[in-house]
Amino acid sequence: MDDEIAKMERMYATSVDDAMPDHYFRYQYAVHFIRPGDILLDAACGSGFGTHYMAAHSACTLAVGVDKSEHGLDWAVHHFFSHKTVYCQTDLSGSFHEELPLPSYDVIICFETVEHMKDDQSFIRKLYQCLNKGGVLLISAPNENVIPHLKNPYFLHGVNPHHYRHYRPEELRSLLVKHGFHIQQAVTQDNETYEIVPGRDDGFTIIYVATK
């Protein structure tokens, strides 16, 4: 756990006030795409802050958070459990769609996760399979143009050992389109304030809203 915290790969908040601002703004943005009655999947939910936030601030029926970290999910159950949340342990790099509590979802949230997947093609294909027709995917990844994968200024040797790659905006967009998604919106996060900025792709994080 100490390694996760030191490298900012998993956030262990206990309330909204404890959340790192980049995480908070992403989940705040996601709430706008959740419709009444939706069932949503938070892919790589970590310690559950975002899953809980979306459940509490939307009219969804259920928010399912999945992650491979047993400690993260224990934290989620302890700090971020409600009658609208379910947490499930699964490895998203495997055949996770067969292990989910429900076979399909209206909204899938996948923030800062695809860069962790060795086989990103297979991962995106599985997300597509889990999404209902007309459903919405919100996905984010580090922007290669701002934080180069092999020259990461936040790591001593220039590489985040938990990441396989970062993405240029056109690379992430092409990956999604290749597997059937339709891009609806592109936004970024400001490099200083972390706030969501519509219509731009020059921030440290790329965020796409896509539909099936």
N, C-alpha and C positions, 0 to 999 in steps of 0.2 A: 504493500500500500504506500509506503514512504516514497518509493520510486515513482509511482503513479502521480503522487502529489507534486513531487519535485519537478517532474517533467510536464506538469499541467495536462496529463492525459486523461485524468478523471477528477471531477470536482466533487468534493464532499461537503456540500452545504447542508445546513440544517433549517434554513428559511430563505425566503426571497432576498432578504437583506445580505445574506452570506454569498449569494451567487455571483460569480464573476460576470462583469457587464456584457462581455461578448456572448456568453451563453444566454443570459437573461434576454437580451434584445432579439436573439434568434427565435426563442420560444414565444416571446411576445408577438413577434411577427407571424409565427405559425398559427396562432389562435384565430387570426382573421380568415383562415381558409377552412376552419372546422365548422360544419353545419350542424343544426340541431339533429340529434339522433345518430350522428356519425360514430362509427367504431374506428379508433385510430391505433396505429402501431408506431411506437417510438423505438426504432432500430438502433441498438447500442445506447440504451437509456442511462448507462452508468449508475450513479447513486440515486436516480429517480427524481431529481428536482424537476426536470423538464416535463416528464410524464405527469407528475402531480400538478404542475403549473397549468398545463393544457387542460387537464381534467377539471380543475377548479375554476378556470376562466373561460370555459366554453360550455356549450349545451350538448356536448358529446354524450353518448350513452355509456361508452367504455373506453378507457385508455390502457393499452397493453404495452408495458415496457419490457424489452428483452435485452439481455446482456450475457456475456460469458463469465463475468466476474461474480463469484459467489459472495464475496465481501461487499461488492457494490450493491447487489440485490438485497442482502441482509440490511444494509444501510437504508435502502429504499423502503423496505417494509417497515423498518423502525421509525423512520422520519417522514416518509412521504406516502403513507398508505391512506386510502379513502375508499368509500363504497364504489367509486368509479374507476379504481385502478387495479390492475392485475400485473404481477411481475413473474417473469419466466426466464429460467436460465437456458441459454442455447448459444452455440458457437455460430456466429453469422458467416463464418468462412466455410461452413459445411452445408448440409442439406437442411437448413433451418426452417424452411417453409413447411416441412413435414413434422416439425416439433412445436409449432405455434399452437396456442390454445384455440384459435379460430383459423379457418383456411384462407379467409380474405378480409380486406379492410377497405374503408372508405378514404382514409387519409393515412399516408405513411410519412413519418418524419425520419430523416436520415442525416443528422448533422455531424460533420467532421468524422466520418466513418469509412467512406469508400477508399480513402488513402491508406487505410490499414489493411485492405484486402489484397492479397497477392494476386488473386484472380478476380479483378474488378469486373470483367465481362460477365462471368457467371453470377456474381453478386447482383449486378444490376438486372440481369435476366430474372433472377429469383424475386427481386422486389416487384418487377412487372407482373409476375405470376400471382403475387400476393395481393395486388391492388384490384379492386372492383372496377368494372368498366365505368368510366366517368369519374373515377377517383382521382385524388390529388397526391402527388409526391412532392415534398419539399426536401431538397438535398443541398448540402454545402460541402465544400472542400477547400483546403488552402490554395491560394492563388500562386502558381509557380512564378508569375511575373513579379510578384512582390516578395514572397518568401521562397526562394529556390530550394528545391529538395536537397541538393548537394552542397548548398552554401547557406544553410539555415543559421541566421545570426543568433538564435536563441539557444544553440547547442555548441558545446566546446569544440567538437570536431566537425561542425557544420552539417551534421546529419541527425535527424530524429530517428532513432533506431526502431521506433514503432511504426514508421511510415514506409511504404513501398515507393511512393511517388507523390508529387503535388501536380496540380492540373492548371494549364492555361485555360481561360474561359472556353475557347473553341474546342478544346480536348474534352472537357466534361460535357459540353453540349452535344458533341458528336457521339460520345458514349451513350448518352441517354436516347438520342434519336435512333441510333443503330438498333436499339433493343425495343423500339416501339413507342417510346414516350413522345409527347408533343409539348414543346417548350411554350409556356404561357407568359412567364415573366422572368426577368433577370434582375437581381439586386446585388448589392455588395454591402460590406460594413466599413465604415470610416476607420482609417488607420489610427486615429487618435481618440475619437469619442466612442467607437465601436457601434454607433447607431446605424440602423439600416438606411441605405441610400438607394432609392429606386433608379433604374435605368443606367446603372454604371457597373463596370466590371474591373475597376482598378484598385479595389480595396484588398486587404489581406485575405479575405474570405470571399469565395464565389458562392452565390445562392441561386438555385434555379427552382422555379415552380413549374412542374410538369404534370400532364394529365395522361390518362390511358384512354 
